[in-house]
Amino acid sequence: MLSYRHSFHAGNPADVLKHTVLIQILKSLTQKDKPICCIDTHAGTGLYALDSSFALKNKEFADGIEKLWRRKDLPASVADYVKLVKGFNSDPTKLTRYPGSPLITAQFLRNKDRLFLYELHPTEIKALTELTAKKRQIKTFHADGLAGAIGLLPPIERRGLVLIDPSYEIKSDYDLVVESLIKMHKRFATGTYALWYPVIERAKIQRMEKAIQNTGIKNIQLFELGIQADSDEIGMTGSGMIVINPPWTLMADMRITLPWLANALGVDGAGSHRCHVLAAE
């Protein structure tokens, strides 16, 4: 479905979680000298103007990155995230720009690393391609990212990350991401996979968790940040990241970070979190 535009949602609490986890994974992967290959299956435009009509329509960033912008008591993982976002703003006291996952990942690329970006929306892929055109390590594709990622695996580097971040506007996405993870893992079992999901209907998340556990894939961790209590009404109340082959430090980091974020971003004290091992090593 091509109606989804991340410009409306950039910098919201879901982005805070997703990008905080992403940065910690990338920090870990680039600690070793060996090259990495990163794949972003649903890349978006790469950079968002928070003073645009899109972002200002619902001002979702006001409930996310903006709440963290001036705080001095940030946990280490959140401090890394806020510092990176500030680097995209010419005036660090004013929040006007927000990097998407392509530009966040690009901050960690070394000369020997590669990044493949997929996006189906015609307007977003055009903006993304223009934004990254001068970066020789980055290739963009106007194509289905899940199918494309499978075709790229295993990468010649034999190390890397696949970030999977669909909109879930199509109900079959919940099944499709599990099917795709199975295919990817068969080709590249040692890779790190980070799957983002929205909490809209708890029953769907529970079914997806069970389906992932039933794949037999080992070493899977789940990190979830709730902003409001689960509800049967329309709307996202939280989001999560499921990580296959996570850095060994990630669980400890998130056990500090997520309670803090739940308190900082939760609506009227309703913040919650989960740090859970879906499958042991």
C-alpha positions as CSV (number, residue, x, y, z in Angstrom):
1,M,0.0,0.0,0.0
2,L,1.4,3.4,-1.0
3,S,-0.7,5.7,1.1
4,Y,1.6,5.6,4.1
5,R,3.9,8.7,4.5
6,H,6.3,8.6,7.4
7,S,6.5,12.4,7.3
8,F,3.4,12.6,9.4
9,H,5.0,10.4,12.1
10,A,8.7,11.4,12.1
11,G,10.2,11.7,15.6
12,N,7.2,10.1,17.4
13,P,7.7,7.7,20.4
14,A,7.8,4.8,17.9
15,D,10.8,6.4,16.2
16,V,12.4,7.0,19.6
17,L,12.4,3.3,20.3
18,K,13.3,2.1,16.8
19,H,16.2,4.5,16.4
20,T,17.5,4.1,19.9
21,V,17.7,0.3,19.3
22,L,19.1,0.8,15.8
23,I,21.9,3.0,17.0
24,Q,23.0,0.5,19.6
25,I,23.1,-2.3,17.0
26,L,25.1,-0.2,14.6
27,K,27.6,0.9,17.4
28,S,28.2,-2.8,18.2
29,L,28.5,-3.9,14.5
30,T,31.1,-1.2,13.8
31,Q,33.3,-2.0,16.8
32,K,35.0,-4.7,14.8
33,D,37.2,-3.8,11.9
34,K,35.5,-6.1,9.4
35,P,33.0,-4.5,6.9
36,I,29.3,-4.7,7.3
37,C,26.3,-4.7,4.9
38,C,23.1,-3.0,6.0
39,I,19.7,-3.4,4.3
40,D,16.7,-1.1,5.0
41,T,13.5,-2.7,3.6
42,H,11.2,0.3,4.1
43,A,13.4,3.3,4.0
44,G,11.2,6.4,3.5
45,T,12.7,9.7,2.5
46,G,15.6,9.6,4.8
47,L,15.2,13.1,6.3
48,Y,12.1,14.9,7.6
49,A,11.3,18.6,8.2
50,L,9.5,18.9,11.5
51,D,8.4,22.4,10.5
52,S,6.6,21.1,7.4
53,S,2.8,20.8,7.0
54,F,3.1,17.0,7.2
55,A,4.9,16.9,10.5
56,L,2.8,19.8,12.0
57,K,-0.5,18.2,11.2
58,N,-0.5,16.0,14.3
59,K,2.8,17.1,15.8
60,E,3.6,13.5,16.8
61,F,7.3,14.5,17.4
62,A,6.1,16.6,20.3
63,D,5.3,13.3,22.2
64,G,8.7,11.8,21.2
65,I,12.0,13.5,20.3
66,E,10.9,16.9,21.5
67,K,10.3,15.7,25.1
68,L,13.9,14.5,25.2
69,W,15.5,17.4,23.4
70,R,16.6,19.5,26.4
71,R,16.8,16.9,29.1
72,K,20.1,16.4,30.8
73,D,19.4,13.2,32.6
74,L,19.3,10.9,29.6
75,P,20.4,7.2,29.9
76,A,23.4,6.5,27.7
77,S,21.5,4.9,24.9
78,V,19.0,7.7,24.7
79,A,21.8,10.3,24.9
80,D,23.5,8.6,21.9
81,Y,20.2,8.9,20.0
82,V,19.5,12.6,20.9
83,K,23.1,13.6,20.1
84,L,22.8,12.0,16.6
85,V,19.5,13.8,15.9
86,K,21.0,17.1,17.1
87,G,23.7,16.7,14.5
88,F,21.1,17.1,11.7
89,N,20.0,20.5,13.2
90,S,22.1,23.5,12.4
91,D,21.0,25.1,15.6
92,P,21.2,22.5,18.4
93,T,18.7,24.4,20.5
94,K,16.0,24.2,17.8
95,L,14.5,20.9,16.6
96,T,13.5,21.3,12.9
97,R,15.0,18.2,11.2
98,Y,14.7,14.5,12.0
99,P,16.8,11.8,10.3
100,G,15.1,8.6,9.2
101,S,16.8,5.2,9.5
102,P,18.8,5.6,6.2
103,L,20.6,8.6,7.4
104,I,21.1,7.3,10.9
105,T,22.7,4.1,9.4
106,A,24.8,6.2,7.1
107,Q,26.4,8.0,10.1
108,F,28.0,4.7,11.0
109,L,29.2,3.6,7.6
110,R,32.9,3.3,7.0
111,N,34.5,3.3,3.5
112,K,34.3,-0.5,3.4
113,D,30.6,-0.8,4.4
114,R,27.5,-0.9,2.2
115,L,23.9,0.2,2.6
116,F,21.0,-0.9,0.4
117,L,17.7,1.1,0.7
118,Y,14.3,0.0,-0.6
119,E,11.2,2.2,-0.9
120,L,8.0,1.7,-2.9
121,H,6.4,5.1,-2.6
122,P,7.3,7.1,-5.8
123,T,7.6,10.4,-4.1
124,E,9.6,9.1,-1.2
125,I,12.1,7.1,-3.3
126,K,12.7,10.2,-5.4
127,A,13.6,12.2,-2.4
128,L,15.7,9.4,-0.9
129,T,17.6,8.9,-4.1
130,E,18.4,12.6,-4.4
131,L,19.5,12.7,-0.8
132,T,21.9,9.8,-1.0
133,A,23.1,10.2,-4.6
134,K,26.6,11.3,-3.7
135,K,27.2,8.6,-1.2
136,R,29.0,5.8,-3.2
137,Q,28.4,3.2,-0.4
138,I,24.6,3.6,-0.6
139,K,22.3,2.2,-3.3
140,T,18.6,2.9,-3.5
141,F,15.9,0.8,-5.1
142,H,12.3,1.6,-6.1
143,A,11.2,-2.0,-5.3
144,D,9.7,-4.3,-2.7
145,G,12.2,-4.3,0.2
146,L,11.4,-7.7,1.6
147,A,11.9,-9.5,-1.7
148,G,14.9,-7.4,-2.5
149,A,16.6,-8.1,0.8
150,I,16.2,-11.9,0.4
151,G,17.9,-11.6,-3.0
152,L,20.9,-9.8,-1.5
153,L,21.6,-12.4,1.2
154,P,24.1,-13.6,2.2
155,P,26.1,-10.4,1.7
156,I,29.8,-10.8,0.7
157,E,30.7,-9.1,4.0
158,R,29.1,-12.0,5.9
159,R,28.3,-9.4,8.7
160,G,25.4,-7.0,8.8
161,L,21.9,-5.8,9.6
162,V,18.5,-6.0,8.0
163,L,16.0,-3.5,9.3
164,I,12.4,-4.4,8.6
165,D,9.9,-1.5,9.1
166,P,6.7,-1.9,7.2
167,S,3.6,0.2,7.9
168,Y,1.4,-2.8,8.7
169,E,-1.5,-1.0,6.9
170,I,-2.1,-4.3,5.1
171,K,-3.1,-7.0,7.6
172,S,-1.1,-9.7,5.8
173,D,2.1,-7.8,6.7
174,Y,2.2,-9.5,10.1
175,D,2.4,-12.9,8.4
176,L,4.6,-11.6,5.5
177,V,7.4,-10.4,7.8
178,V,7.6,-13.7,9.6
179,E,7.8,-15.6,6.3
180,S,10.4,-13.2,5.1
181,L,12.5,-13.6,8.3
182,I,12.5,-17.3,7.8
183,K,13.8,-17.0,4.2
184,M,16.4,-14.4,5.2
185,H,17.7,-16.4,8.1
186,K,18.1,-19.5,6.0
187,R,20.4,-17.5,3.7
188,F,22.2,-15.5,6.3
189,A,21.9,-17.1,9.8
190,T,24.6,-15.0,11.4
191,G,23.1,-11.7,10.4
192,T,21.3,-9.3,12.8
193,Y,17.6,-8.7,12.0
194,A,15.6,-5.8,13.6
195,L,11.8,-6.0,13.0
196,W,9.7,-3.0,14.1
197,Y,6.0,-3.4,14.9
198,P,3.2,-1.2,16.1
199,V,0.9,-2.0,19.1
200,I,-2.6,-1.5,17.7
201,E,-4.2,-4.8,18.4
202,R,-2.5,-6.9,21.1
203,A,-3.8,-10.1,19.8
204,K,-2.0,-9.6,16.5
205,I,1.3,-9.0,18.3
206,Q,0.8,-12.1,20.4
207,R,0.2,-14.2,17.2
208,M,3.3,-12.7,15.5
209,E,5.5,-13.4,18.6
210,K,4.3,-17.0,18.7
211,A,4.9,-17.4,15.0
212,I,8.4,-16.1,15.3
213,Q,9.1,-18.4,18.2
214,N,7.7,-21.3,16.2
215,T,10.3,-20.7,13.4
216,G,13.0,-22.4,15.5
217,I,15.3,-19.4,15.0
218,K,17.5,-18.9,18.1
219,N,18.7,-15.8,19.9
220,I,15.7,-13.5,19.6
221,Q,15.0,-10.6,21.9
222,L,11.9,-8.3,22.1
223,F,11.9,-4.7,23.3
224,E,8.5,-2.8,23.6
225,L,7.6,0.7,24.7
226,G,4.0,1.5,25.6
227,I,2.9,5.1,25.7
228,Q,-0.7,4.4,26.7
229,A,-2.5,1.3,27.9
230,D,-3.6,-1.3,25.3
231,S,-6.9,-0.3,23.9
232,D,-9.5,-1.7,21.5
233,E,-10.0,1.7,20.0
234,I,-8.3,2.8,16.8
235,G,-4.7,4.1,17.3
236,M,-1.2,3.0,18.2
237,T,-0.5,2.8,21.9
238,G,3.1,1.6,21.7
239,S,5.6,-0.2,19.5
240,G,8.3,-2.8,19.7
241,M,11.5,-4.1,18.1
242,I,12.2,-7.8,17.7
243,V,15.9,-8.4,17.2
244,I,17.5,-11.6,16.0
245,N,21.2,-12.1,16.9
246,P,21.3,-8.9,19.0
247,P,24.5,-7.4,20.4
248,W,25.3,-9.1,23.7
249,T,25.0,-5.7,25.5
250,L,21.6,-4.8,24.1
251,M,19.3,-6.5,26.7
252,A,21.2,-4.9,29.6
253,D,21.0,-1.5,27.8
254,M,17.3,-1.7,27.2
255,R,16.6,-2.8,30.8
256,I,17.9,0.6,31.8
257,T,16.6,2.6,28.8
258,L,13.0,1.3,28.5
259,P,11.8,2.0,32.0
260,W,13.2,5.5,31.7
261,L,11.5,6.1,28.3
262,A,8.2,4.7,29.6
263,N,8.3,7.2,32.4
264,A,9.5,10.1,30.2
265,L,7.1,9.5,27.3
266,G,4.1,7.8,28.9
267,V,0.8,9.7,28.7
268,D,-0.5,10.5,32.2
269,G,1.7,7.9,33.8
270,A,0.5,5.1,31.5
271,G,3.9,4.3,30.1
272,S,5.0,0.6,30.1
273,H,7.8,-1.6,28.7
274,R,8.8,-5.1,28.0
275,C,12.3,-6.6,27.7
276,H,11.8,-10.3,26.8
277,V,13.8,-13.2,25.4
278,L,11.6,-14.8,22.7
279,A,14.2,-17.5,22.0
280,A,17.4,-18.3,23.8
281,E,20.8,-18.7,22.1
